Amino acid sequence: MNGHIVIGAGQAGAALVAKLRQADPDTPITLIGEEPVPPYQRPPLSKKYLMGEMELERLYLRPESFYTDQRITLRLGTRVASIDRQAKVVVLHDGERLPYDTLALTTGSTPRMLPAAIGGALRGVYPVRSLAHIDLMAGDFAPDTRCLIVGGGYIGLEAAAVAASRGLKVVLVEAMDRILQRVASAETSDYFRALHSSHGVDIREGTGLERLTGDTRVSGAVLTDGTTLDVDFVIVGIGIAPDITLAEEAGLQIENGIRVDARSCTSDPSIFAAGDCASFPHGATRIRLESVPNAIEQADVAALNMAGQQADYGAKPWFWSDQYDVKLQIAGLNTGYDRAIVRAGARAGTQSVWYFCGADLLAVDAMNDPRAYMIGKRMIEAGKSPPLDAVADPETDLKSLMA
């Protein structure tokens, strides 16, 4: 018996080995991760951890003793060189060969970087993805330090919120017409633009980065509108890409990530995938979700199938983002919406945005409005769609729409 091997010690990998041990008490399990620390939470990295409000050990998803107690072998600080599918062997960077019966890829995603040709390789230019990235930039978070953030998606906006809260001078540039343009309605963009502006963040939309300047460390930036800025450091939040290198080199099918079926199985019946790196069937389409809930739930399904059980993954997408004292909660996927209805919340500064395609409810963005989020989520999961005029009417009791 060679056992189960999981490559990628992030949220999905940690969830998968825990569920796999429950489903299969006896078979050896090995979890391989490139980072030298046990699996940890990523969302608090750029918020509570960077702010000094969370210690390293509290980031860990489970104490290291958990893996010992569950007879899960942790191979940390270990890079996989290749997968030999014919021999069913994982080849490590030092040449060691680990045989497997089943293999799971939970390799996650990698941050998109600025090209070296425009200054992306200068010191003081940071992505926001790993513990090492955050530790590197932490020393630059001092009051009145000048920070340029490239990218107006959730990664960039969350970084801006932390920087502004720490007293930094923040300029955020977004090349598209508005922040959050790829993921949210204009109404949600308006809400967060006003929120950040009220905290002193200088948001410049429709403006890209032409190049960064400096000798070995960044000291300035030239924007596409010709503006020049003096900057002390740069945070890059221009998205992430699925980490498919091992899968692609092994000849697995790729389609916006590692292609898996409803049981998280790849084109090789002995290899599974879950989390940010995997694309899966969702209704009549195929999607890839970058979220903690998806990483956990899809990993659980992969684990059950690796243990010989039969389980299908039915995604119920939900997401969140914390910025200043605002918690954004998102239920559903707004892809294909043709109308967005804004509904004021019960308290000042709270609201929700309801996305419809025709009469069908697709998604809800709720800003400090957990009631709207929960009711919208239940409706979406139940396949119910409330009347548009009822949602728009602030006098409508949302709970009554569930009937």
C-alpha positions in Angstrom: 0.0 0.0 0.0 1.6 3.3 -1.2 -1.1 5.6 0.2 -2.5 9.0 -0.6 -0.4 12.0 -1.5 -1.6 15.6 -1.5 0.5 18.3 -3.2 -0.2 21.8 -1.9 -0.5 22.6 1.8 -3.0 25.5 1.7 -6.6 25.7 2.7 -7.7 23.0 0.3 -4.8 20.6 1.1 -5.4 20.9 4.9 -9.1 20.3 4.5 -8.5 17.4 2.2 -6.1 15.4 4.4 -8.3 15.9 7.5 -11.4 14.6 5.7 -9.4 11.9 4.1 -8.2 10.6 7.4 -11.8 10.5 8.7 -13.0 8.6 5.6 -9.9 6.3 5.5 -8.5 5.6 9.0 -5.7 3.3 7.9 -4.1 4.3 4.6 -0.9 6.4 4.8 -1.4 10.1 4.0 1.4 12.6 3.0 0.8 16.3 2.6 3.6 18.2 0.6 4.0 22.0 0.9 6.6 24.4 -0.5 6.4 26.8 2.4 8.2 25.9 5.6 5.2 26.4 7.9 2.1 24.3 8.4 -1.1 25.1 6.4 -2.4 28.6 7.4 -5.3 31.0 6.8 -4.7 33.4 4.0 -7.5 36.0 4.4 -6.1 37.4 7.7 -2.6 37.8 6.3 -3.2 41.2 4.8 -5.5 42.3 7.6 -5.1 41.2 11.2 -1.7 39.6 10.8 -0.3 42.6 8.9 -1.9 45.0 11.5 -0.2 43.0 14.3 -3.5 41.9 15.7 -2.9 38.1 15.1 0.1 36.1 16.0 1.6 33.5 13.6 0.4 30.5 15.5 -3.2 31.8 15.3 -2.9 31.7 11.5 -2.4 28.0 11.5 -5.5 26.1 10.4 -4.6 23.4 12.9 -1.8 22.9 15.4 1.2 20.9 14.0 0.4 18.2 16.6 -2.9 17.5 14.7 -1.0 16.0 11.8 1.1 13.9 14.0 -1.9 12.7 16.0 -3.8 11.8 12.8 -0.7 10.0 11.3 -0.5 12.5 8.4 3.1 13.0 7.2 3.9 16.7 6.6 6.6 17.4 4.1 7.1 21.1 4.5 9.6 23.3 2.6 9.5 20.6 -0.1 9.1 21.3 -3.9 7.7 18.7 -6.3 9.6 18.5 -9.6 7.2 16.3 -11.5 4.5 13.6 -11.5 5.2 10.3 -13.2 1.6 9.1 -13.9 2.7 5.8 -15.5 4.7 4.8 -12.5 2.3 6.6 -10.1 5.2 8.4 -8.5 5.7 12.0 -7.3 9.3 13.1 -7.9 10.6 15.7 -5.5 13.1 18.4 -6.4 16.0 16.5 -4.8 15.2 13.4 -6.8 13.4 11.5 -4.1 10.5 9.4 -5.5 7.3 8.9 -3.5 4.9 6.3 -4.9 1.1 6.8 -4.5 -2.2 5.0 -5.0 -4.2 8.2 -5.2 -2.9 11.7 -5.7 -4.5 15.1 -5.1 -3.4 18.5 -6.5 -4.4 21.4 -4.2 -1.7 23.7 -5.6 -3.9 26.8 -5.3 -3.0 29.9 -7.3 -0.1 32.3 -7.8 -0.3 36.1 -7.8 0.0 37.9 -11.1 3.2 40.0 -11.1 4.2 43.2 -12.8 6.7 42.6 -15.7 10.3 43.2 -14.9 10.5 45.5 -17.9 8.3 48.1 -16.1 10.0 47.7 -12.8 8.3 44.7 -11.3 11.6 43.2 -10.1 12.6 46.3 -8.0 12.8 45.8 -4.3 9.8 47.3 -2.5 7.3 45.8 -4.9 5.1 43.2 -3.2 2.3 40.8 -4.1 -0.2 39.9 -1.5 -0.4 36.1 -1.3 1.8 34.3 1.1 3.2 34.7 4.7 6.6 35.5 3.2 5.1 38.4 1.1 3.4 39.9 4.2 6.5 39.6 6.4 8.6 41.3 3.7 6.2 44.3 3.4 5.4 44.7 7.1 8.4 47.0 7.8 7.1 49.5 5.2 3.8 50.0 7.0 4.7 53.2 8.9 2.7 56.4 9.2 3.1 58.8 6.3 4.8 56.2 4.1 3.8 56.6 0.5 2.1 53.5 -0.8 1.0 52.8 -4.4 -1.5 50.0 -4.9 -1.9 48.7 -8.4 -5.3 47.1 -9.0 -8.7 48.0 -7.8 -10.1 44.5 -7.1 -10.8 43.1 -3.7 -7.1 42.3 -3.1 -6.1 45.9 -3.8 -9.0 47.5 -1.9 -8.3 45.3 1.2 -4.7 46.3 1.1 -5.7 49.9 0.8 -7.9 49.7 3.8 -5.1 48.3 6.0 -2.6 50.9 4.7 -5.0 53.8 5.2 -5.9 52.6 8.7 -2.2 52.6 9.6 -1.8 56.2 8.5 -0.1 55.6 5.2 -0.5 57.9 2.2 -2.3 55.7 -0.3 -2.8 56.1 -4.1 -4.7 53.2 -5.8 -4.7 53.0 -9.6 -7.2 50.9 -11.6 -6.7 50.6 -15.4 -10.4 49.8 -16.0 -13.1 52.5 -15.9 -14.0 51.7 -12.3 -12.8 49.7 -9.3 -14.3 46.2 -9.0 -15.4 46.4 -12.6 -14.8 42.7 -13.3 -16.6 41.4 -10.3 -19.3 43.8 -9.1 -21.9 46.3 -10.3 -21.4 50.0 -10.6 -23.5 50.5 -7.5 -21.1 48.3 -5.4 -18.2 50.1 -6.9 -19.7 53.4 -5.9 -20.2 52.3 -2.3 -16.5 51.2 -1.9 -15.1 54.2 -3.8 -16.9 56.5 -1.3 -15.8 54.4 1.6 -12.1 54.5 0.6 -12.2 58.2 -0.3 -13.6 59.0 3.2 -10.5 57.3 4.6 -8.2 59.4 2.5 -7.3 56.9 -0.2 -6.6 58.6 -3.6 -8.4 56.3 -6.1 -7.6 56.9 -9.8 -9.7 55.0 -12.2 -9.1 54.5 -15.9 -5.5 55.0 -15.1 -2.8 52.3 -15.4 0.8 52.0 -14.4 3.2 52.8 -17.2 6.4 52.0 -15.2 8.0 52.0 -11.8 11.3 53.9 -11.3 14.3 53.5 -9.1 17.8 52.0 -9.1 17.5 48.8 -7.1 14.5 49.8 -5.0 11.3 51.5 -6.2 11.1 55.2 -5.6 8.6 56.4 -8.1 5.9 55.6 -10.6 4.8 56.9 -14.0 1.1 56.5 -14.7 -0.5 56.1 -18.1 -1.9 59.6 -17.9 1.6 61.0 -17.6 1.4 61.7 -13.8 4.5 60.9 -11.8 4.4 59.8 -8.2 7.0 59.5 -5.4 6.4 56.2 -3.7 8.1 54.3 -0.9 6.7 50.9 -1.8 4.1 49.2 -4.1 1.5 46.6 -3.5 0.4 44.6 -6.6 -3.2 43.4 -6.6 -3.9 42.5 -10.2 -5.3 39.1 -9.7 -4.2 35.5 -9.4 -3.8 32.6 -11.8 -4.4 28.9 -11.1 -1.2 27.0 -10.4 -1.4 24.3 -13.1 2.3 23.8 -13.8 2.6 20.3 -12.4 -0.7 19.2 -13.9 0.0 20.6 -17.3 3.5 19.0 -17.4 2.0 15.7 -16.4 -0.4 15.8 -19.3 -3.7 16.3 -17.4 -6.5 18.2 -19.1 -6.5 21.9 -18.5 -9.5 24.2 -18.9 -9.2 27.5 -16.9 -7.4 25.4 -14.3 -7.1 21.7 -13.8 -10.2 20.2 -15.3 -12.1 17.9 -12.9 -15.5 16.3 -12.9 -18.2 16.5 -10.3 -16.3 14.1 -8.1 -13.1 16.3 -8.3 -11.4 13.7 -10.4 -9.0 14.8 -13.2 -8.6 13.2 -16.6 -6.4 10.6 -14.7 -8.7 8.4 -12.5 -6.0 8.2 -9.8 -5.5 12.0 -9.6 -7.9 14.5 -8.0 -7.8 18.3 -7.7 -9.6 20.9 -5.5 -9.5 24.6 -4.6 -8.3 27.6 -6.6 -6.5 25.4 -9.1 -9.5 23.3 -10.3 -12.3 24.1 -12.7 -15.5 22.0 -12.3 -19.0 21.6 -13.8 -21.6 24.0 -12.4 -25.0 23.6 -14.1 -24.6 24.0 -17.8 -21.2 25.7 -17.5 -17.8 25.1 -16.0 -16.3 27.5 -13.4 -13.3 28.0 -11.1 -13.9 29.6 -7.7 -11.3 31.4 -5.7 -12.7 31.2 -2.2 -12.1 29.6 1.2 -15.6 27.9 1.2 -14.9 26.3 -2.2 -11.5 25.1 -1.2 -12.9 23.4 1.8 -16.1 21.9 0.3 -14.5 20.7 -2.9 -11.6 19.2 -1.0 -14.0 17.3 1.2 -15.6 15.8 -1.9 -12.2 14.9 -3.4 -11.3 13.2 -0.1 -14.4 11.0 0.0 -13.8 9.9 -3.6 -10.2 9.2 -2.9 -11.3 7.0 0.0 -13.5 5.0 -2.4 -16.8 6.6 -1.6 -19.0 8.3 -4.2 -19.8 12.0 -3.7 -20.6 14.9 -6.1 -19.8 18.5 -5.6 -22.7 21.0 -5.8 -21.1 24.4 -5.3 -23.1 27.1 -3.4 -20.8 30.1 -4.0 -20.3 32.7 -1.3 -17.5 35.1 -0.5 -16.6 37.9 1.8 -14.3 40.9 2.1 -13.4 43.1 5.1 -12.5 46.7 4.5 -12.3 49.1 7.5 -15.4 48.4 9.5 -17.4 47.1 6.5 -18.0 43.5 6.0 -19.0 42.7 2.4 -20.8 39.4 2.1 -21.6 38.0 -1.4 -24.0 35.1 -2.1 -24.2 33.5 -5.6 -22.5 34.5 -8.9 -23.6 37.6 -10.7 -22.3 36.4 -14.1 -24.8 37.5 -16.8 -26.9 39.9 -14.7 -28.8 42.6 -16.6 -30.1 44.6 -13.6 -28.8 45.5 -10.2 -31.2 46.8 -7.5 -29.9 48.7 -4.6 -31.7 48.3 -1.3 -30.9 50.4 1.7 -30.2 48.6 5.0 -31.7 49.3 8.3 -28.8 51.4 9.5 -26.9 54.3 7.9 -24.1 53.1 5.6 -25.6 49.7 5.1 -27.0 48.4 1.9 -27.4 45.4 -0.4 -27.2 45.0 -4.2 -29.4 42.4 -5.8 -28.4 41.0 -9.2 -31.1 39.7 -11.6 -31.1 38.3 -15.1 -34.6 39.0 -16.2 -36.7 37.9 -13.2 -34.1 35.4 -11.9 -32.1 36.3 -8.8 -28.4 35.5 -9.4 -26.5 37.1 -6.5 -26.5 39.5 -3.6 -23.8 41.9 -2.3 -24.5 42.9 1.3 -22.5 45.7 2.9 -22.8 45.4 6.7 -26.3 43.9 6.1 -26.1 40.3 7.2 -29.9 39.9 7.2 -30.1 40.7 3.5 -27.1 38.4 2.8 -28.7 35.4 4.6 -32.1 35.8 3.1 -30.6 36.3 -0.4 -28.4 33.3 0.0 -31.3 31.1 1.1 -33.3 32.3 -1.9 -30.5 31.6 -4.4 -29.8 28.1 -3.0 -33.6 27.3 -3.0 -33.9 28.6 -6.6 -36.4 31.3 -5.6 -36.6 34.8 -7.1 -38.4 37.6 -5.4 -40.3 40.3 -7.4 -37.9 43.1 -8.4 -40.2 45.9 -7.2 -40.5 44.2 -3.8 -36.8 44.1 -3.4 -36.5 47.7 -4.4 -39.2 48.8 -1.9 -37.5 49.6 1.5 -40.8 48.9 3.2 -40.8 45.3 2.1 -39.9 42.8 4.9 -37.3 40.7 3.2 -38.2 37.6 5.2 -41.7 37.7 3.8 -40.2 37.2 0.3 -39.1 33.7 1.4 -42.7 32.5 1.5 
